[in-house]
Amino acid sequence: MVDGKVVIVTGASGGLGAVVTKAFLDNGARVIGVDRSARSKNADHPSLAHFAVALDSAEGVQMLVADVMEMHGRIDAVVHLVGGYAGGQRVDETSDDTWEQMIAVNLRPAWVLTRAVLPVMRQARHGSIIAIGTSAALNPVPTLGAYGASKAALISLVRTIAEENREFNIRANVVSPNTMDTPANRAGMPDADPGKWVQPANVASLLVWLVSDAGAEVNGAVIPLPGRG
């Protein structure tokens, strides 16, 4: 489905990232797995290259893009999974530190990465950018103000990229799931029913489809995945 496409996957070693990375590899992509330090669980796959990059560093991300171009001569897609969560306080109770943390982890890396990769895609007149949002950015949830706002800003960024780059055949979309069935979420919510949560394998299948030629008509979309709850 994505045979030969060069795909950057950020957060490639996380609970969702490992599943997404495997899905792209299984469908023939050449994957650049990016994390701050951790090695990918798919590290032995011949079509995977792993890079340890701090995505909040403009210099580090520029070096990443240059290295990928030297290796493959192209970047077909960016699948941006990196993000973080903080909640439990009303807006008036939320600290400056929490607000800044949510912007730093949920918005700045996407800003830095897309700013670096877009000139390459525009020159090629081809590309797909996908970011992971959250249902809390679409339907605000009490005590998740900073988290929801940072992800809402991410959605606005990605949709702006879609509008600015239509003539270059660059697509940009957001997938916004509800709670996902990851080991971290199971550990953090032991009394919840994970059978109602969004399955990472289903998210991965959607991401592969969006990058593929079959998803070529989808641009500027925010796709909600509410799960079964």
N, CA, C and O of each residue as an XYZ file, in Angstrom:
916
protein
N       0.820     -1.216      0.000
C       0.000      0.000      0.000
C       0.853      1.265      0.000
O       0.488      2.272     -0.606
N       2.008      1.198      0.696
C       2.933      2.343      0.720
C       4.330      1.876      0.303
O       5.334      2.347      0.837
N       4.383      0.967     -0.634
C       5.653      0.385     -1.071
C       6.646      1.473     -1.480
O       6.358      2.320     -2.326
N       7.822      1.423     -0.854
C       8.897      2.310     -1.232
C       8.809      3.718     -0.703
O       9.761      4.482     -0.867
N       7.714      4.101     -0.077
C       7.586      5.458      0.444
C       8.499      5.644      1.655
O       8.645      4.742      2.480
N       9.100      6.808      1.747
C       9.966      7.150      2.876
C       9.127      7.924      3.887
O       8.635      9.014      3.597
N       8.969      7.344      5.082
C       8.039      7.872      6.083
C       8.778      8.125      7.388
O       9.372      7.210      7.958
N       8.742      9.353      7.856
C       9.261      9.687      9.180
C       8.153      9.456     10.201
O       7.062     10.011     10.074
N       8.434      8.637     11.212
C       7.479      8.391     12.297
C       8.116      8.878     13.594
O       9.133      8.339     14.032
N       7.520      9.893     14.206
C       8.047     10.364     15.481
C       7.383      9.603     16.629
O       6.251      9.135     16.513
N       8.111      9.492     17.732
C       7.604      8.692     18.849
C       7.517      7.226     18.492
O       6.609      6.521     18.934
N       8.474      6.763     17.682
C       8.381      5.431     17.085
C       8.506      4.292     18.088
O       8.160      3.155     17.767
N       8.990      4.567     19.287
C       9.153      3.508     20.283
C       8.038      3.470     21.310
O       8.048      2.614     22.195
N       7.072      4.380     21.212
C       6.002      4.451     22.196
C       4.956      3.370     22.006
O       5.055      2.538     21.104
N       3.950      3.398     22.871
C       2.896      2.394     22.812
C       2.160      2.404     21.496
O       1.851      1.340     20.961
N       1.865      3.581     20.952
C       1.278      3.694     19.624
C       2.351      3.620     18.549
O       2.148      3.000     17.505
N       3.496      4.253     18.802
C       4.539      4.350     17.785
C       5.065      3.021     17.294
O       5.311      2.856     16.099
N       5.243      2.062     18.204
C       5.761      0.756     17.787
C       4.780      0.051     16.861
O       5.184     -0.615     15.909
N       3.490      0.201     17.145
C       2.465     -0.427     16.305
C       2.405      0.262     14.942
O       2.306     -0.405     13.912
N       2.463      1.584     14.934
C       2.421      2.338     13.682
C       3.653      2.045     12.833
O       3.545      1.848     11.623
N       4.811      2.018     13.460
C       6.035      1.721     12.726
C       5.957      0.357     12.064
O       6.304      0.211     10.892
N       5.503     -0.636     12.805
C       5.389     -1.986     12.243
C       4.400     -2.011     11.078
O       4.641     -2.682     10.075
N       3.293     -1.286     11.204
C       2.293     -1.275     10.135
C       2.872     -0.701      8.849
O       2.624     -1.234      7.767
N       3.636      0.371      8.955
C       4.252      0.942      7.755
C       5.299      0.009      7.170
O       5.385     -0.149      5.952
N       6.090     -0.605      8.028
C       7.093     -1.559      7.543
C       6.429     -2.747      6.863
O       6.875     -3.191      5.805
N       5.368     -3.260      7.464
C       4.654     -4.409      6.896
C       4.040     -4.089      5.541
O       3.811     -4.985      4.730
N       3.771     -2.793      5.296
C       3.170     -2.381      4.034
C       4.188     -1.812      3.049
O       3.826     -1.145      2.080
N       5.471     -2.085      3.312
C       6.507     -1.799      2.326
C       7.195     -0.463      2.413
O       7.992     -0.131      1.536
N       6.913      0.331      3.457
C       7.547      1.636      3.577
C       8.978      1.513      4.094
O       9.350      0.525      4.728
N       9.760      2.534      3.807
C      11.069      2.714      4.430
C      10.873      3.744      5.528
O      10.581      4.908      5.253
N      11.035      3.318      6.767
C      10.642      4.130      7.913
C      11.866      4.737      8.598
O      12.869      4.065      8.839
N      11.748      6.022      8.900
C      12.717      6.718      9.743
C      12.056      6.872     11.103
O      11.181      7.720     11.279
N      12.468      6.058     12.060
C      11.887      6.106     13.395
C      12.619      7.109     14.255
O      13.835      7.015     14.422
N      11.895      8.071     14.803
C      12.499      9.160     15.569
C      11.999      9.129     17.004
O      10.796      9.080     17.258
N      12.940      9.157     17.931
C      12.659      9.299     19.355
C      13.751     10.157     19.963
O      14.770     10.429     19.329
N      13.529     10.579     21.194
C      14.567     11.367     21.852
C      15.791     10.507     22.159
O      16.923     10.981     22.064
N      15.566      9.233     22.530
C      16.717      8.385     22.837
C      16.431      6.902     22.646
O      17.328      6.152     22.259
N      15.193      6.458     22.910
C      14.905      5.023     22.963
C      15.070      4.343     21.617
O      14.786      4.941     20.579
N      15.522      3.113     21.626
C      15.613      2.319     20.412
C      14.246      1.753     20.059
O      13.463      1.396     20.939
N      13.970      1.677     18.775
C      12.686      1.161     18.320
C      12.559     -0.326     18.600
O      13.540     -1.067     18.541
N      11.332     -0.759     18.906
C      11.060     -2.182     19.098
C      11.145     -2.949     17.785
O      11.194     -4.179     17.783
N      11.162     -2.225     16.666
C      11.299     -2.849     15.349
C      12.719     -2.671     14.806
O      12.932     -2.670     13.593
N      13.691     -2.521     15.717
C      15.030     -2.062     15.342
C      15.737     -2.974     14.338
O      16.581     -2.500     13.577
N      15.421     -4.240     14.320
C      16.139     -5.170     13.446
C      15.579     -5.219     12.024
O      16.116     -5.931     11.176
N      14.531     -4.489     11.761
C      13.936     -4.533     10.418
C      14.855     -3.822      9.423
O      15.325     -2.720      9.707
N      15.119     -4.429      8.266
C      16.062     -3.822      7.313
C      15.583     -2.516      6.700
O      16.396     -1.761      6.165
N      14.295     -2.229      6.760
C      13.776     -0.991      6.165
C      13.547      0.106      7.194
O      12.878      1.100      6.910
N      14.103     -0.073      8.391
C      13.965      0.928      9.451
C      15.318      1.518      9.804
O      16.285      0.794     10.040
N      15.372      2.835      9.836
C      16.534      3.554     10.373
C      16.058      4.333     11.589
O      14.995      4.953     11.558
N      16.841      4.302     12.656
C      16.441      4.969     13.890
C      17.322      6.184     14.145
O      18.544      6.123     14.008
N      16.679      7.294     14.521
C      17.399      8.518     14.858
C      16.954      8.996     16.230
O      15.756      9.041     16.512
N      17.896      9.351     17.081
C      17.602      9.970     18.370
C      17.689     11.481     18.179
O      18.775     12.032     18.000
N      16.545     12.139     18.218
C      16.476     13.571     17.931
C      15.544     14.240     18.942
O      14.457     13.736     19.225
N      15.975     15.364     19.474
C      15.107     16.194     20.297
C      14.296     17.074     19.355
O      14.838     18.000     18.752
N      13.013     16.796     19.226
C      12.197     17.464     18.217
C      11.893     18.920     18.544
O      11.320     19.627     17.716
N      12.262     19.377     19.727
C      12.112     20.797     20.028
C      13.335     21.599     19.605
O      13.378     22.816     19.787
N      14.331     20.917     19.040
C      15.557     21.568     18.590
C      15.521     21.784     17.085
O      15.566     20.821     16.320
N      15.441     23.036     16.654
C      15.399     23.328     15.223
C      16.657     22.816     14.521
O      16.582     22.291     13.410
N      17.796     22.968     15.163
C      19.044     22.503     14.558
C      19.051     20.983     14.417
O      19.448     20.453     13.379
N      18.607     20.280     15.472
C      18.577     18.829     15.413
C      17.636     18.311     14.350
O      17.947     17.332     13.672
N      16.488     18.952     14.192
C      15.516     18.518     13.194
C      16.017     18.805     11.788
O      15.812     17.999     10.880
N      16.668     19.938     11.599
C      17.253     20.226     10.285
C      18.297     19.178      9.913
O      18.380     18.769      8.755
N      19.094     18.742     10.890
C      20.074     17.693     10.640
C      19.386     16.378     10.291
O      19.852     15.641      9.422
N      18.286     16.087     10.962
C      17.510     14.882     10.653
C      17.039     14.907      9.203
O      17.221     13.930      8.476
N      16.442     16.002      8.783
C      15.938     16.110      7.415
C      17.079     15.960      6.412
O      16.933     15.280      5.396
N      18.213     16.594      6.700
C      19.364     16.476      5.803
C      19.861     15.037      5.718
O      20.216     14.564      4.639
N      19.887     14.344      6.851
C      20.341     12.952      6.861
C      19.386     12.049      6.080
O      19.825     11.170      5.338
N      18.084     12.266      6.248
C      17.116     11.446      5.516
C      17.236     11.693      4.012
O      17.161     10.758      3.215
N      17.420     12.932      3.638
C      17.579     13.243      2.212
C      18.856     12.625      1.653
O      18.878     12.182      0.505
N      19.903     12.593      2.442
C      21.147     11.964      1.984
C      20.967     10.455      1.830
O      21.511      9.851      0.906
N      20.204      9.852      2.735
C      19.970      8.408      2.687
C      19.050      8.006      1.539
O      19.328      7.048      0.818
N      17.948      8.749      1.373
C      16.878      8.298      0.483
C      16.567      9.264     -0.661
O      15.959      8.871     -1.656
N      16.978     10.511     -0.524
C      16.714     11.486     -1.571
C      15.278     11.969     -1.629
O      14.900     12.652     -2.581
N      14.466     11.631     -0.630
C      13.063     12.022     -0.637
C      12.464     11.827      0.752
O      12.960     11.035      1.553
N      11.406     12.552      1.017
C      10.589     12.340      2.213
C       9.141     12.387      1.743
O       8.641     13.441      1.351
N       8.479     11.248      1.785
C       7.111     11.168      1.290
C       6.072     11.512      2.342
O       4.996     12.012      2.015
N       6.386     11.247      3.600
C       5.376     11.464      4.637
C       6.031     11.673      5.998
O       7.114     11.162      6.282
N       5.336     12.436      6.817
C       5.666     12.585      8.237
C       4.440     12.167      9.033
O       3.351     12.709      8.838
N       4.616     11.210      9.923
C       3.547     10.772     10.821
C       3.995     11.147     12.230
O       4.853     10.492     12.821
N       3.399     12.209     12.751
C       3.861     12.814     13.997
C       3.005     12.327     15.161
O       1.852     12.730     15.310
N       3.585     11.457     15.981
C       2.864     10.842     17.094
C       3.247     11.423     18.451
O       2.562     11.167     19.442
N       4.312     12.190     18.514
C       4.812     12.686     19.796
C       3.796     13.619     20.445
O       3.211     14.480     19.787
N       3.601     13.433     21.725
C       2.700     14.299     22.478
C       2.740     13.932     23.948
O       3.394     12.969     24.349
N       2.041     14.703     24.733
C       2.015     14.443     26.167
C       0.686     14.849     26.762
O      -0.118     15.525     26.121
N       0.466     14.431     27.989
C      -0.827     14.642     28.649
C      -0.616     15.163     30.062
O       0.249     14.688     30.798
N      -1.420     16.142     30.419
C      -1.513     16.592     31.813
C      -2.932     17.089     32.028
O      -3.501     17.743     31.154
N      -3.501     16.788     33.168
C      -4.869     17.219     33.440
C      -5.201     17.066     34.899
O      -4.351     16.722     35.720
N      -6.461     17.328     35.212
C      -6.931     17.184     36.584
C      -7.172     18.501     37.284
O      -7.626     18.511     38.429
N      -6.876     19.639     36.617
C      -7.104     20.937     37.237
C      -7.987     21.793     36.335
O      -7.874     21.751     35.110
N      -8.861     22.563     36.959
C      -9.602     23.566     36.203
C      -8.633     24.602     35.632
O      -7.474     24.670     36.039
N      -9.117     25.403     34.689
C      -8.245     26.408     34.064
C      -7.636     27.328     35.112
O      -6.443     27.625     35.051
N      -8.437     27.785     36.075
C      -7.915     28.718     37.075
C      -6.950     28.055     38.052
O      -6.237     28.738     38.786
N      -6.929     26.725     38.061
C      -6.007     25.994     38.936
C      -4.734     25.563     38.213
O      -3.776     25.124     38.848
N      -4.724     25.685     36.900
C      -3.608     25.174     36.101
C      -2.401     26.091     36.222
O      -2.514     27.307     36.071
N      -1.254     25.502     36.494
C      -0.034     26.284     36.689
C       0.566     26.708     35.355
O       0.269     26.124     34.313
N       1.408     27.722     35.401
C       2.159     28.133     34.219
C       3.019     26.987     33.705
O       3.149     26.791     32.497
N       3.603     26.233     34.630
C       4.476     25.124     34.228
C       3.704     24.086     33.407
O       4.195     23.599     32.389
N       2.489     23.752     33.861
C       1.682     22.780     33.123
C       1.314     23.316     31.743
O       1.406     22.595     30.750
N       0.901     24.569     31.680
C       0.562     25.185     30.391
C       1.751     25.143     29.439
O       1.619     24.715     28.292
N       2.901     25.584     29.909
C       4.096     25.610     29.065
C       4.521     24.203     28.658
O       4.982     23.992     27.536
N       4.367     23.250     29.557
C       4.714     21.866     29.242
C       3.847     21.332     28.112
O       4.355     20.672     27.206
N       2.552     21.604     28.150
C       1.656     21.112     27.105
C       1.969     21.745     25.748
O       1.938     21.063     24.724
N       2.270     23.041     25.739
C       2.668     23.686     24.486
C       3.987     23.117     23.991
O       4.166     22.899     22.793
N       4.912     22.874     24.918
C       6.242     22.396     24.542
C       6.206     20.997     23.943
O       6.978     20.700     23.031
N       5.328     20.136     24.437
C       5.331     18.750     23.965
C       4.306     18.505     22.861
O       4.515     17.636     22.015
N       3.209     19.251     22.852
C       2.141     18.977     21.889
C       2.148     19.892     20.674
O       1.551     19.556     19.652
N       2.805     21.034     20.761
C       2.770     21.981     19.643
C       4.148     22.271     19.056
O       4.328     22.198     17.840
N       5.115     22.598     19.901
C       6.414     23.006     19.356
C       7.064     21.930     18.481
O       7.547     22.274     17.402
N       7.109     20.646     18.875
C       7.754     19.658     17.996
C       7.115     19.590     16.611
O       7.822     19.450     15.613
N       5.792     19.686     16.538
C       5.120     19.664     15.237
C       5.492     20.890     14.418
O       5.704     20.798     13.209
N       5.572     22.030     15.078
C       5.966     23.282     14.416
C       7.372     23.169     13.842
O       7.604     23.491     12.677
N       8.308     22.710     14.666
C       9.705     22.611     14.250
C       9.870     21.595     13.122
O      10.579     21.856     12.151
N       9.223     20.448     13.246
C       9.388     19.385     12.257
C       8.759     19.755     10.914
O       9.390     19.592      9.870
N       7.533     20.248     10.933
C       6.890     20.572      9.657
C       7.593     21.742      8.972
O       7.697     21.768      7.746
N       8.067     22.691      9.737
C       8.793     23.824      9.147
C      10.052     23.357      8.428
O      10.460     23.950      7.429
N      10.664     22.292      8.941
C      11.890     21.783      8.325
C      11.615     20.917      7.105
O      12.397     20.926      6.154
N      10.522     20.172      7.117
C      10.275     19.197      6.053
C       9.483     19.779      4.887
O       9.563     19.259      3.774
N       8.729     20.837      5.116
C       7.883     21.374      4.055
C       8.660     21.864      2.828
O       8.202     21.624      1.712
N       9.806     22.533      2.969
C      10.535     22.937      1.762
C      10.946     21.753      0.887
O      10.946     21.857     -0.340
N      11.296     20.631      1.514
C      11.653     19.424      0.765
C      10.441     18.897      0.004
O      10.541     18.541     -1.170
N       9.306     18.852      0.678
C       8.089     18.363      0.034
C       7.617     19.301     -1.075
O       7.150     18.851     -2.122
N       7.742     20.602     -0.840
C       7.316     21.543     -1.878
C       8.178     21.419     -3.129
O       7.679     21.493     -4.252
N       9.467     21.230     -2.920
C      10.349     21.061     -4.067
C       9.975     19.810     -4.862
O      10.035     19.801     -6.091
N       9.586     18.745     -4.135
C       9.184     17.505     -4.798
C       7.747     17.564     -5.302
O       7.319     16.715     -6.084
N       6.998     18.583     -4.843
C       5.578     18.720     -5.170
C       4.807     17.446     -4.795
O       4.019     16.903     -5.569
N       5.079     17.011     -3.577
C       4.472     15.767     -3.119
C       4.731     15.618     -1.629
O       5.818     15.951     -1.158
N       3.742     15.120     -0.872
C       3.978     14.823      0.531
C       2.695     14.658      1.325
O       1.629     15.120      0.916
N       2.813     13.993      2.466
C       1.697     13.793      3.380
C       2.187     14.021      4.806
O       3.208     13.473      5.221
N       1.452     14.827      5.537
C       1.760     15.105      6.946
C       0.533     14.730      7.772
O      -0.580     15.164      7.475
N       0.741     13.933      8.795
C      -0.356     13.534      9.679
C       0.097     13.722     11.119
O       1.210     13.339     11.482
N      -0.756     14.306     11.928
C      -0.486     14.456     13.356
C      -1.604     13.794     14.153
O      -2.734     13.659     13.686
N      -1.258     13.392     15.355
C      -2.244     12.811     16.269
C      -2.783     13.898     17.189
O      -2.034     14.519     17.943
N      -4.085     14.117     17.115
C      -4.741     15.066     17.997
C      -5.377     14.349     19.172
O      -4.814     13.392     19.703
N      -6.540     14.808     19.572
C      -7.276     14.176     20.663
C      -8.724     14.619     20.592
O      -9.028     15.708     20.106
N      -9.605     13.781     21.075
C     -11.011     14.155     21.114
C     -11.245     15.348     22.029
O     -12.219     16.080     21.854
N     -10.352     15.556     23.015
C     -10.503     16.674     23.945
C     -10.279     18.020     23.273
O     -10.670     19.053     23.818
N      -9.655     18.027     22.095
C      -9.494     19.272     21.340
C     -10.736     19.591     20.528
O     -10.944     20.739     20.136
N     -11.560     18.589     20.272
C     -12.774     18.778     19.486
C     -13.979     19.032     20.379
O     -14.856     19.825     20.036
N     -14.023     18.361     21.523
C     -15.108     18.507     22.489
C     -14.486     18.753     23.860
O     -14.138     17.799     24.556
N     -14.341     20.010     24.257
C     -13.611     20.339     25.486
C     -14.097     19.559     26.706
O     -15.292     19.336     26.903
N     -13.126     19.159     27.505
C     -13.393     18.338     28.688
C     -12.963     19.118     29.928
O     -11.850     19.643     29.952
N     -13.799     19.214     30.952
C     -13.388     19.885     32.185
C     -12.094     19.292     32.743
O     -11.891     18.078     32.713
N     -11.250     20.139     33.236
C      -9.948     19.837     33.856
C      -8.883     19.426     32.846
O      -7.806     18.977     33.240
N      -9.163     19.571     31.545
C      -8.146     19.289     30.521
C      -7.882     20.520     29.664
O      -7.595     20.401     28.473
N      -7.980     21.694     30.264
C      -7.871     22.933     29.505
C      -6.556     23.096     28.767
O      -6.557     23.384     27.570
N      -5.430     22.917     29.452
C      -4.121     23.120     28.821
C      -3.857     22.056     27.767
O      -3.365     22.356     26.679
N      -4.184     20.825     28.090
C      -4.000     19.720     27.145
C      -4.858     19.933     25.893
O      -4.357     19.863     24.771
N      -6.141     20.191     26.093
C      -7.042     20.380     24.961
C      -6.654     21.574     24.114
O      -6.716     21.508     22.886
N      -6.255     22.667     24.751
C      -5.879     23.873     24.011
C      -4.624     23.645     23.170
O      -4.542     24.108     22.032
N      -3.656     22.938     23.729
C      -2.422     22.680     22.966
C      -2.693     21.799     21.762
O      -2.101     21.995     20.701
N      -3.588     20.825     21.919
C      -3.926     19.956     20.791
C      -4.823     20.677     19.786
O      -4.746     20.405     18.588
N      -5.671     21.593     20.255
C      -6.474     22.394     19.333
C      -5.567     23.280     18.485
O      -5.815     23.467     17.294
N      -4.522     23.821     19.095
C      -3.553     24.613     18.340
C      -2.830     23.744     17.313
O      -2.547     24.199     16.204
N      -2.536     22.515     17.670
C      -1.921     21.581     16.722
C      -2.837     21.363     15.519
O      -2.374     21.357     14.378
N      -4.127     21.185     15.769
C      -5.075     21.000     14.674
C      -5.083     22.219     13.761
O      -5.083     22.078     12.539
N      -5.088     23.408     14.341
C      -5.074     24.627     13.545
C      -3.810     24.718     12.698
O      -3.867     25.109     11.532
N      -2.670     24.358     13.281
C      -1.402     24.368     12.546
C      -1.465     23.437     11.341
O      -1.107     23.827     10.230
N      -1.916     22.219     11.560
C      -1.936     21.231     10.479
C      -2.918     21.638      9.383
O      -2.617     21.483      8.200
N      -4.075     22.151      9.755
C      -5.047     22.568      8.747
C      -4.543     23.783      7.961
O      -4.837     23.921      6.773
N      -3.791     24.655      8.616
C      -3.179     25.782      7.903
C      -2.159     25.284      6.888
O      -2.092     25.787      5.766
N      -1.364     24.289      7.287
C      -0.399     23.691      6.361
C      -1.115     23.119      5.140
O      -0.642     23.258      4.012
N      -2.262     22.473      5.376
C      -3.031     21.920      4.255
C      -3.454     23.015      3.293
O      -3.343     22.852      2.078
N      -3.939     24.127      3.823
C      -4.404     25.218      2.973
C      -3.253     25.889      2.223
O      -3.401     26.277      1.064
N      -2.130     26.020      2.879
C      -0.999     26.712      2.259
C      -0.305     25.894      1.177
O       0.432     26.451      0.364
N      -0.526     24.582      1.155
C       0.288     23.723      0.291
C      -0.514     22.857     -0.670
O       0.013     21.888     -1.218
N      -1.780     23.194     -0.880
C      -2.586     22.409     -1.811
C      -1.977     22.399     -3.214
O      -1.955     21.360     -3.874
N      -1.486     23.545     -3.667
C      -0.959     23.620     -5.030
C       0.324     22.807     -5.205
O       0.751     22.547     -6.330
N       0.929     22.410     -4.095
C       2.151     21.603     -4.154
C       1.864     20.118     -3.964
O       2.793     19.319     -3.843
N       0.589     19.741     -3.937
C       0.201     18.347     -3.769
C       0.678     17.780     -2.428
O       1.045     16.610     -2.321
N       0.661     18.642     -1.417
C       1.018     18.221     -0.058
C      -0.266     18.173      0.765
O      -1.001     19.156      0.854
N      -0.518     17.019      1.360
C      -1.710     16.827      2.180
C      -1.332     16.867      3.654
O      -0.265     16.395      4.045
N      -2.217     17.435      4.467
C      -1.975     17.490      5.911
C      -3.280     17.222      6.639
O      -4.285     17.889      6.393
N      -3.262     16.250      7.533
C      -4.472     15.809      8.219
C      -4.180     15.513      9.688
O      -3.029     15.326     10.084
N      -5.231     15.474     10.475
C      -5.130     15.147     11.899
C      -6.065     13.983     12.199
O      -7.218     13.974     11.768
N      -5.564     13.014     12.933
C      -6.382     11.926     13.460
C      -6.538     12.160     14.955
O      -5.547     12.250     15.679
N      -7.780     12.260     15.420
C      -8.054     12.640     16.808
C      -8.780     11.520     17.556
O     -10.010     11.480     17.572
N      -8.033     10.625     18.166
C      -8.664      9.516     18.895
C      -9.050      9.893     20.317
O      -8.510     10.831     20.905
N      -9.987      9.144     20.843
C     -10.267      9.148     22.273
C      -9.168      8.306     22.944
O      -8.142      8.028     22.323
N      -9.370      7.911     24.169
C      -8.357      7.138     24.895
C      -7.950      5.897     24.105
O      -8.796      5.144     23.623
N      -6.637      5.698     23.981
C      -6.129      4.552     23.235
C      -5.693      3.440     24.183
O      -5.282      3.689     25.317
N      -5.793      2.225     23.697
C      -5.457      1.052     24.498
C      -3.955      0.799     24.423
O      -3.486     -0.058     23.673
N      -3.210      1.570     25.222
C      -1.760      1.422     25.295
C      -1.373      0.933     26.692
O      -2.153      1.081     27.633
N      -0.188      0.358     26.837
C       0.239     -0.073     28.173
C       0.229      1.055     29.199
O      -0.130      0.842     30.357
N       0.624      2.255     28.772
C       0.657      3.382     29.711
C      -0.741      3.730     30.189
O      -0.936      4.007     31.373
N      -1.721      3.722     29.290
C      -3.086      4.057     29.696
C      -3.690      2.962     30.565
O      -4.452      3.252     31.488
N      -3.357      1.709     30.277
C      -3.857      0.626     31.141
C      -3.293      0.748     32.548
O      -3.997      0.521     33.533
N      -2.013      1.110     32.633
C      -1.395      1.265     33.945
C      -1.965      2.466     34.685
O      -2.147      2.420     35.901
N      -2.251      3.554     33.945
C      -2.740      4.767     34.573
C      -4.212      4.724     34.926
O      -4.658      5.478     35.791
N      -4.996      3.836     34.259
C      -6.433      3.740     34.516
C      -6.826      2.273     34.696
O      -7.535      1.712     33.861
N      -6.366      1.655     35.782
C      -6.561      0.206     35.954
C      -8.014     -0.216     36.116
O      -8.340     -1.385     35.911
N      -8.893      0.715     36.480
C     -10.291      0.359     36.695
C     -11.170      0.588     35.461
O     -12.362      0.282     35.477
N     -10.581      1.123     34.407
C     -11.342      1.399     33.187
C     -11.492      0.138     32.348
O     -10.814     -0.863     32.585
N     -12.385      0.195     31.367
C     -12.609     -0.935     30.464
C     -11.889     -0.661     29.144
O     -12.402      0.093     28.317
N     -10.711     -1.254     28.927
C      -9.961     -0.977     27.696
C     -10.644     -1.487     26.441
O     -10.271     -1.102     25.333
N     -11.649     -2.357     26.603
C     -12.395     -2.830     25.447
C     -13.153     -1.716     24.742
O     -13.541     -1.865     23.583
N     -13.368     -0.591     25.440
C     -14.062      0.554     24.850
C     -13.095      1.569     24.251
O     -13.520      2.549     23.640
N     -11.810      1.339     24.423
C     -10.809      2.289     23.956
C     -10.462      2.065     22.491
O     -10.758      1.020     21.914
N      -9.834      3.063     21.914
C      -9.377      2.977     20.519
C      -8.153      2.062     20.446
O      -7.206      2.211     21.218
N      -8.187      1.124     19.516
C      -7.094      0.168     19.373
C      -5.965      0.741     18.509
O      -6.228      1.213     17.403
N      -4.715      0.710     18.985
C      -3.595      1.239     18.206
C      -3.487      0.637     16.808
O      -3.114      1.334     15.865
N      -3.807     -0.642     16.664
C      -3.719     -1.268     15.344
C      -4.682     -0.621     14.364
O      -4.371     -0.504     13.179
N      -5.843     -0.200     14.838
C      -6.805      0.463     13.961
C      -6.331      1.867     13.589
O      -6.513      2.309     12.455
N      -5.729      2.556     14.542
C      -5.135      3.863     14.247
C      -4.039      3.706     13.201
O      -3.958      4.481     12.248
N      -3.191      2.689     13.392
C      -2.091      2.457     12.461
C      -2.603      2.181     11.051
O      -2.045      2.692     10.080
N      -3.648      1.389     10.929
C      -4.206      1.083      9.611
C      -4.713      2.345      8.924
O      -4.525      2.525      7.721
N      -5.356      3.217      9.694
C      -5.844      4.471      9.135
C      -4.689      5.359      8.676
O      -4.764      5.975      7.613
N      -3.637      5.426      9.463
C      -2.487      6.253      9.109
C      -1.828      5.757      7.826
O      -1.461      6.556      6.964
N      -1.678      4.446      7.702
C      -1.109      3.881      6.479
C      -1.985      4.238      5.278
O      -1.476      4.618      4.223
N      -3.286      4.117      5.443
C      -4.205      4.431      4.342
C      -4.113      5.896      3.946
O      -4.127      6.214      2.757
N      -4.019      6.794      4.921
C      -3.930      8.218      4.625
C      -2.657      8.563      3.860
O      -2.675      9.441      2.997
N      -1.566      7.890      4.161
C      -0.310      8.137      3.448
C      -0.338      7.527      2.051
O       0.325      8.029      1.143
N      -1.089      6.466      1.874
C      -1.118      5.758      0.595
C      -1.825      6.580     -0.481
O      -2.481      7.578     -0.183
N      -1.685      6.153     -1.721
C      -2.362      6.825     -2.829
C      -3.879      6.739     -2.696
O      -4.600      7.585     -3.226
N      -4.365      5.716     -1.986
C      -5.811      5.583     -1.786
C      -6.372      6.738     -0.963
O      -7.555      7.058     -1.078
N      -5.544      7.364     -0.140
C      -5.984      8.482      0.693
C      -5.713      9.842      0.090
O      -5.772     10.856      0.787
N      -5.414      9.876     -1.202
C      -4.976     11.107     -1.841
C      -6.017     12.220     -1.847
O      -5.659     13.389     -1.992
N      -7.298     11.886     -1.693
C      -8.342     12.903     -1.730
C      -8.596     13.544     -0.365
O      -9.380     14.487     -0.258
N      -7.944     13.039      0.665
C      -8.198     13.548      2.022
C      -7.138     14.590      2.362
O      -5.946     14.284      2.402
N      -7.575     15.817      2.607
C      -6.632     16.900      2.896
C      -7.314     17.938      3.783
O      -8.438     18.360      3.510
N      -6.627     18.341      4.838
C      -7.185     19.320      5.758
C      -8.262     18.755      6.667
O      -9.051     19.506      7.241
N      -8.297     17.436      6.801
C      -9.344     16.778      7.592
C      -8.914     16.587      9.040
O      -7.730     16.446      9.348
N      -9.901     16.587      9.910
C      -9.719     16.185     11.304
C     -10.627     14.985     11.509
O     -11.851     15.113     11.510
N     -10.025     13.829     11.681
C     -10.775     12.575     11.688
C     -10.927     12.091     13.136
O      -9.941     11.684     13.750
N     -12.134     12.127     13.683
C     -12.325     11.672     15.071
C     -12.408     10.154     15.150
O     -12.985      9.498     14.283
N     -11.824      9.618     16.200
C     -11.934      8.176     16.498
C     -12.435      8.058     17.939
O     -11.634      8.021     18.873
N     -13.738      8.000     18.121
C     -14.282      8.027     19.477
C     -14.166      6.720     20.242
O     -14.366      6.704     21.456
N     -13.848      5.617     19.561
C     -13.829      4.340     20.244
C     -15.240      3.803     20.451
O     -16.192      4.262     19.819
N     -15.361      2.829     21.341
C     -16.643      2.156     21.529
C     -17.325      2.530     22.826
O     -18.339      1.945     23.207
N     -16.747      3.524     23.503
C     -17.317      3.919     24.792
C     -18.533      4.805     24.624
O     -19.132      5.225     25.615
